[in-house]
Amino acid sequence: MRGALYSCFVDRARIPHRASIRRALAGASSAWDDLEAHLAETYRLKSEFHFMYGERYGWALCFRRSGRLVLAMYPNQGFLTVHIILGRAQIATATAMRLPSRISKGLEAAKDYPEGKWPFIPVRSRKAAEELKTLIALKMSPGNRRTAGHAESGK
């Protein structure tokens, strides 16, 4: 995805408003709402908007546990991108699972880091959001609660 924008909100000086995000997401706004509610209710993750790594990434709704980034959701035009931090053991487990091809391709395409991979997975529907919950459950399962690397500041 070289050169691709993960978020359509790339002006560092302007935090996007929920109404603007809903308009941009259009039909994918229900997937956003579903994932946001799932992460808050099921895992009690705190969220906040944060301007990520630069203009290519832009604004994302970041979910953290103990100050460490677990997952970020980037709003875009008609879809969102989920960026999930996975350690080596989690990647090995996920690779052995029968995940939808869209998720498997995201895992394969993710850059390898010493501590694991940080795949970016596009989500266009509630069905796609539901499928992603398996990967989120793997990430959040007991024993996997520490996140990979030093992604805590989102930089």
Beta strands, then each sheet from edge to edge (+ up, - down):
strand 1: 46-51
strand 2: 59-65
strand 3: 68-75
strand 4: 80-84
strand 5: 86-87
strand 6: 112-113
strand 7: 116-117
strand 8: 120-123
sheet 1: 1+ 2- 3+ 4- 8+
sheet 2: 5+ 7- 6+
end
